[in-house]
Amino acid sequence: MHLRSPYGGTVIILLLLLAAPAAARAQTGNGIRGKVRDSAGNSVPRVTVELQTGNGAPVNQTTANNEGDFFFGGLGNTSYIVVIRAADYQPASETVEFSNYAGRDSPGETRTVEITLLRADSAPRPAPGRTAVAQAVPTPAREAFERGMKLSREGHAAEAETAVREAVAAFPDYFDARFWLANELIRTGRLDDAVQHLEVARRVSPKDERVYLSFGELLMLKRNYGVAAAVFAEAARLSPADPQPFLRRGTALVEYAAGIDPASSVKAAEARRTALDDAEKALREASRLGGKKLGAALQQLARVYDKRGERARAADTLEQYLRENPTAPNAPAIRDAIKTLRAAKP
C-alpha cells in the first residue's frame, strides 16, 4: 500500500512496518465505569454491554448488574466505544477517550459514562456502528468466525483466535475475520504479524476507514509517527464526518514534532513547525466534529501550543477542557499542568 506523505515522501507501508522496531506497549491501567438507565431515569439491569475499539473492533463484553452498573478494566491509552443493544430498546453507544497528556508514567484513569436507553417504539435513531462488508462467506468459515466471537465474549482469547484463524484458512478473503484477527494481534503486541491481515482486509475493502485507523494505531505503537499521520489522513479522507481520524492524525503529528530538534538545522525547524501547524488543523477539526465529548482533542491542542512556546494559550486550552469536563478523573493532573504552564517564563 502506498500513500503520499509530506513527512517522508512516498510511504511504502509494509516495508516500513516490517523494518521499524516494535515500541513498548502503552500503559494498561485505564478503566470505564458505567451506568445504564432508561429515559425515565430508572436503572436497566442485566443488559449486555459491548466494548469496541474506536475503529469498531470488538474488545470485550460484560453484563450490567442488577443496578445497571458495569466496568471494563485494563485498558490502554486510546479510544473506545461502549455499545448496548437490548431487547425493547434502541441501540445506544458512547465514545470514551483516554489521553496521557500529563505524562506516560501517570496512573491510569477511570472514566464514568451514563447511557440512556430509549424504547424501540420511540423516535427512531441510527444504530451505532458501520455497515458490514457484504461478502458471500462459505458456511464453514462463517461458523468458525461466529464460534470465535462467542469464545472472545466469554473471555477465551486463545481459543477465539484459533477459531478465527480457521475461518481465515477456510476463506482467505474474509474481511471480518482478517480485521478482527489483526486487531487482536495489535492488542497483544504482535505487530508484525498483524500487517498481513490488515493488508488483506484493505485489499478486500479499500474504502473502509477502520483498516487505516488500525494501520495507524499499529504505526503509533512502532513510534513511526510520520507515516501514521499519513495513514490517519487517508482514514479522514474516507470518513470526513468522523472525528477519530482527525484526532489520531493530530496526535501522531504532535508526537512526530516532539522527535525533531528544531535547533539542529533550518530544515528541521521548518519540518517541526509544519507538523505542529498540521496537527492544530487536524485537532481543531476533531474538536469541531466531536464537540465536548472529545476532550482529548483539547488536551492534544494544549500540547501543540506548549511545544510552540505558547504556554498561556496551552493553559487556556486546558482550562477550557476542565470547564467542559469538570469531573474528569485526570483533573488534578491537568490543574498541575496548568500551574506549571502559568509559572513558566515566556
C-alpha positions as CSV (number, residue, x, y, z in Angstrom):
1,M,0.0,0.0,0.0
2,H,1.4,3.4,-1.0
3,L,0.4,6.8,0.3
4,R,2.0,10.2,-0.3
5,S,3.3,11.8,2.9
6,P,4.8,15.3,3.5
7,Y,6.8,13.7,6.3
8,G,8.9,11.2,4.3
9,G,7.9,11.2,0.6
10,T,6.2,8.1,-0.7
11,V,5.1,5.8,2.1
12,I,5.7,2.1,1.4
13,I,3.8,0.9,4.5
14,L,4.6,-2.7,4.5
15,L,8.3,-2.3,4.2
16,L,8.4,0.4,6.8
17,L,6.3,-1.6,9.2
18,L,8.5,-4.7,8.9
19,A,11.6,-2.7,9.3
20,A,10.6,-0.5,12.2
21,P,11.3,-1.7,15.8
22,A,8.3,-2.5,17.9
23,A,7.6,0.1,20.6
24,A,6.8,-0.6,24.2
25,R,3.2,-1.1,25.0
26,A,1.2,1.8,26.4
27,Q,0.1,1.7,30.0
28,T,-2.9,-0.6,30.6
29,G,-4.3,0.8,33.8
30,N,-7.4,2.7,32.5
31,G,-11.0,1.7,33.2
32,I,-14.5,2.6,32.1
33,R,-17.2,2.6,34.8
34,G,-20.8,3.0,33.6
35,K,-24.5,3.1,34.4
36,V,-27.4,2.1,32.1
37,R,-30.7,3.9,32.6
38,D,-34.0,4.2,30.7
39,S,-35.5,7.6,29.6
40,A,-37.3,7.8,33.0
41,G,-34.1,7.6,34.9
42,N,-34.6,4.1,36.1
43,S,-31.7,1.6,36.2
44,V,-31.8,-1.0,33.4
45,P,-30.4,-4.3,34.8
46,R,-28.7,-7.3,33.2
47,V,-28.2,-5.8,29.7
48,T,-25.3,-6.8,27.6
49,V,-22.6,-4.2,27.2
50,E,-20.0,-4.5,24.4
51,L,-16.7,-2.7,24.3
52,Q,-15.1,-1.8,20.9
53,T,-12.0,0.0,19.9
54,G,-12.5,3.4,18.4
55,N,-12.4,1.8,14.9
56,G,-15.2,-0.8,15.7
57,A,-13.2,-3.9,16.5
58,P,-14.6,-5.9,19.5
59,V,-12.5,-5.8,22.7
60,N,-14.7,-7.3,25.5
61,Q,-18.2,-7.8,26.6
62,T,-19.9,-7.8,30.0
63,T,-23.4,-7.8,31.6
64,A,-24.6,-4.9,33.7
65,N,-25.5,-5.8,37.3
66,N,-29.0,-5.5,38.8
67,E,-28.4,-1.8,39.3
68,G,-27.4,-1.2,35.7
69,D,-23.7,-0.8,36.6
70,F,-20.8,-2.2,34.6
71,F,-17.0,-1.9,34.4
72,F,-14.2,-2.6,32.0
73,G,-10.6,-2.5,33.3
74,G,-7.0,-3.0,32.0
75,L,-7.5,-0.6,29.1
76,G,-4.8,1.4,27.2
77,N,-4.4,5.0,26.1
78,T,-6.7,5.0,23.2
79,S,-10.4,5.5,22.3
80,Y,-13.2,3.0,22.9
81,I,-16.9,2.7,22.1
82,V,-19.3,1.3,24.6
83,V,-22.3,-0.3,22.8
84,I,-25.5,-1.5,24.2
85,R,-28.1,-3.5,22.2
86,A,-31.0,-4.6,24.4
87,A,-34.4,-6.1,23.7
88,D,-37.2,-3.5,23.5
89,Y,-34.6,-0.6,23.3
90,Q,-32.9,1.3,20.6
91,P,-29.2,0.6,20.2
92,A,-27.0,3.1,22.1
93,S,-23.3,3.9,22.2
94,E,-20.9,6.3,23.9
95,T,-17.3,7.1,22.9
96,V,-14.7,7.2,25.7
97,E,-11.3,8.8,25.1
98,F,-8.2,8.3,27.2
99,S,-5.2,10.7,27.0
100,N,-1.8,10.6,28.6
101,Y,-1.1,14.4,28.4
102,A,0.0,14.6,32.0
103,G,2.8,12.0,31.4
104,R,3.4,8.5,30.3
105,D,4.1,7.4,33.8
106,S,1.0,8.8,35.3
107,P,-1.6,6.5,36.9
108,G,-4.4,5.1,34.8
109,E,-7.7,6.9,34.6
110,T,-11.2,5.7,35.2
111,R,-13.8,7.3,33.1
112,T,-17.5,7.3,34.0
113,V,-20.3,7.2,31.5
114,E,-24.1,7.1,31.8
115,I,-26.0,5.6,28.9
116,T,-29.7,6.3,28.5
117,L,-31.7,3.7,26.5
118,L,-34.8,4.8,24.5
119,R,-37.7,2.5,23.9
120,A,-37.7,0.9,20.5
121,D,-41.1,2.3,19.7
122,S,-40.0,5.9,20.4
123,A,-38.5,8.3,17.8
124,P,-36.0,6.4,15.5
125,R,-32.3,6.9,16.0
126,P,-29.5,5.5,13.8
127,A,-27.8,2.4,15.2
128,P,-24.2,2.7,16.2
129,G,-21.5,1.0,14.1
130,R,-20.8,0.8,10.4
131,T,-22.3,-1.2,7.6
132,A,-20.7,-4.7,7.4
133,V,-18.7,-5.6,4.4
134,A,-21.0,-7.6,2.1
135,Q,-19.4,-11.0,1.3
136,A,-20.6,-14.4,0.3
137,V,-18.9,-16.2,3.2
138,P,-18.8,-20.1,2.9
139,T,-20.6,-21.8,5.8
140,P,-17.6,-23.4,7.4
141,A,-15.8,-20.0,7.5
142,R,-18.8,-18.2,8.9
143,E,-19.4,-20.8,11.6
144,A,-15.7,-20.8,12.7
145,F,-15.8,-17.0,12.9
146,E,-19.1,-16.9,14.9
147,R,-17.6,-19.6,17.2
148,G,-14.6,-17.4,17.7
149,M,-16.7,-14.3,18.5
150,K,-18.6,-16.3,21.1
151,L,-15.3,-17.5,22.7
152,S,-14.0,-14.0,22.7
153,R,-17.1,-12.7,24.5
154,E,-16.6,-15.5,27.1
155,G,-13.0,-14.4,27.7
156,H,-11.3,-17.3,26.0
157,A,-8.9,-15.3,23.9
158,A,-6.5,-18.0,22.7
159,E,-9.4,-20.3,21.7
160,A,-11.1,-17.4,19.9
161,E,-8.0,-16.6,17.9
162,T,-7.7,-20.3,16.9
163,A,-11.3,-20.3,15.6
164,V,-10.9,-17.1,13.7
165,R,-7.7,-18.4,12.1
166,E,-9.8,-21.4,11.0
167,A,-12.2,-19.0,9.4
168,V,-9.3,-17.3,7.5
169,A,-8.0,-20.7,6.4
170,A,-11.4,-21.6,5.0
171,F,-11.9,-18.3,3.3
172,P,-8.8,-16.2,2.9
173,D,-10.6,-13.0,1.9
174,Y,-12.9,-13.0,4.9
175,F,-12.8,-9.3,5.8
176,D,-14.4,-9.5,9.3
177,A,-12.1,-12.4,10.3
178,R,-9.0,-10.7,9.0
179,F,-9.9,-7.4,10.6
180,W,-10.7,-8.9,14.0
181,L,-7.5,-11.0,13.9
182,A,-5.3,-8.0,13.0
183,N,-6.7,-6.0,15.9
184,E,-6.3,-8.9,18.3
185,L,-2.6,-9.2,17.2
186,I,-2.2,-5.5,17.7
187,R,-3.8,-5.7,21.2
188,T,-1.4,-8.4,22.2
189,G,1.7,-6.7,20.8
190,R,2.3,-9.0,17.8
191,L,2.5,-6.0,15.5
192,D,4.4,-7.5,12.5
193,D,2.0,-10.5,12.4
194,A,-0.9,-8.1,12.2
195,V,0.4,-6.4,9.0
196,Q,-0.6,-9.2,6.6
197,H,-4.1,-9.4,7.9
198,L,-4.7,-5.7,7.6
199,E,-3.3,-5.7,4.1
200,V,-5.7,-8.4,3.0
201,A,-8.6,-6.5,4.7
202,R,-7.6,-3.3,2.9
203,R,-7.5,-5.1,-0.4
204,V,-10.9,-6.6,0.1
205,S,-12.4,-3.3,1.3
206,P,-10.1,-0.4,0.3
207,K,-12.6,2.3,1.3
208,D,-13.2,1.1,4.9
209,E,-11.5,3.7,7.1
210,R,-11.3,1.3,10.0
211,V,-8.5,-0.5,8.3
212,Y,-6.5,2.7,8.0
213,L,-7.2,3.5,11.7
214,S,-5.8,0.1,12.7
215,F,-2.8,0.6,10.5
216,G,-2.2,4.0,12.1
217,E,-2.5,2.6,15.6
218,L,0.0,-0.1,14.7
219,L,2.4,2.5,13.4
220,M,1.9,4.6,16.6
221,L,2.9,1.6,18.7
222,K,6.1,1.3,16.5
223,R,6.7,5.1,17.0
224,N,6.6,5.6,13.3
225,Y,4.6,8.8,13.8
226,G,5.1,10.5,10.4
227,V,3.8,7.5,8.5
228,A,1.0,7.1,11.0
229,A,-0.1,10.7,10.3
230,A,-0.3,9.9,6.6
231,V,-2.4,6.8,7.2
232,F,-4.8,8.6,9.5
233,A,-5.1,11.3,6.8
234,E,-6.4,8.7,4.4
235,A,-8.9,7.5,7.1
236,A,-10.1,11.1,7.5
237,R,-10.5,11.4,3.7
238,L,-12.7,8.3,3.6
239,S,-14.7,9.3,6.7
240,P,-14.7,13.1,6.9
241,A,-17.6,13.3,9.4
242,D,-15.8,11.1,11.9
243,P,-13.7,13.0,14.5
244,Q,-11.5,9.9,15.3
245,P,-9.2,10.0,12.3
246,F,-8.6,13.8,12.8
247,L,-7.8,13.3,16.5
248,R,-5.4,10.5,15.8
249,R,-3.7,12.3,13.0
250,G,-3.3,15.3,15.2
251,T,-1.8,13.2,18.0
252,A,0.6,11.5,15.6
253,L,1.8,14.8,14.3
254,V,2.4,16.1,17.8
255,E,4.5,13.0,18.6
256,Y,6.3,13.4,15.3
257,A,7.1,17.0,16.1
258,A,8.3,16.1,19.5
259,G,11.0,14.0,18.0
260,I,12.5,16.8,16.0
261,D,15.3,19.0,17.4
262,P,14.5,22.5,15.8
263,A,18.0,23.7,16.7
264,S,19.7,21.1,14.6
265,S,19.0,22.8,11.2
266,V,16.8,25.2,9.5
267,K,15.1,22.3,7.7
268,A,14.4,20.5,10.9
269,A,12.9,23.7,12.4
270,E,10.6,24.1,9.4
271,A,9.6,20.4,9.5
272,R,8.6,20.8,13.1
273,R,6.7,24.0,12.5
274,T,4.8,22.4,9.6
275,A,3.9,19.3,11.7
276,L,2.6,21.4,14.5
277,D,0.5,23.6,12.2
278,D,-1.0,20.5,10.6
279,A,-1.6,19.0,14.0
280,E,-3.5,22.1,15.1
281,K,-5.7,21.9,11.9
282,A,-6.5,18.2,12.5
283,L,-7.2,18.6,16.2
284,R,-9.5,21.7,15.6
285,E,-11.5,19.6,13.1
286,A,-11.7,16.7,15.6
287,S,-12.9,19.1,18.2
288,R,-15.5,20.6,15.9
289,L,-16.8,17.2,14.9
290,G,-16.7,15.7,18.3
291,G,-17.8,18.6,20.4
292,K,-17.5,18.5,24.2
293,K,-17.3,14.6,24.2
294,L,-13.9,14.8,22.6
295,G,-11.9,16.3,25.4
296,A,-8.7,14.5,24.2
297,A,-8.6,16.9,21.2
298,L,-8.2,19.9,23.6
299,Q,-5.5,18.1,25.6
300,Q,-3.6,17.5,22.4
301,L,-4.1,21.0,21.2
302,A,-2.6,22.2,24.5
303,R,0.5,20.1,23.7
304,V,0.7,21.8,20.3
305,Y,0.7,25.3,21.9
306,D,3.2,24.2,24.6
307,K,5.7,22.9,22.0
308,R,5.4,26.3,20.2
309,G,6.2,28.1,23.4
310,E,2.7,29.5,23.6
311,R,2.3,28.4,27.3
312,A,-0.5,30.8,28.2
313,R,-2.6,29.6,25.2
314,A,-1.8,26.0,26.3
315,A,-3.0,26.7,29.8
316,D,-6.2,28.4,28.5
317,T,-6.9,25.4,26.4
318,L,-6.6,23.0,29.4
319,E,-8.8,25.3,31.4
320,Q,-11.4,25.0,28.6
321,Y,-11.1,21.2,28.9
322,L,-11.8,21.4,32.6
323,R,-14.8,23.6,32.1
324,E,-16.2,21.1,29.7
325,N,-15.2,18.1,31.8
326,P,-15.4,19.3,35.4
327,T,-15.5,15.7,36.8
328,A,-12.7,14.3,34.7
329,P,-10.6,11.8,36.7
330,N,-7.4,13.4,35.4
331,A,-8.5,16.9,36.6
332,P,-5.8,17.1,39.4
333,A,-3.0,16.3,36.9
334,I,-4.4,18.8,34.4
335,R,-4.6,21.5,37.1
336,D,-0.9,20.8,38.0
337,A,0.0,21.1,34.3
338,I,-1.9,24.5,34.1
339,K,0.1,25.8,37.1
340,T,3.3,24.7,35.5
341,L,2.4,26.4,32.3
342,R,1.3,29.6,34.0
343,A,4.5,29.7,36.0
344,A,6.8,29.2,33.0
345,K,8.9,32.1,31.8
346,P,7.8,33.5,28.4
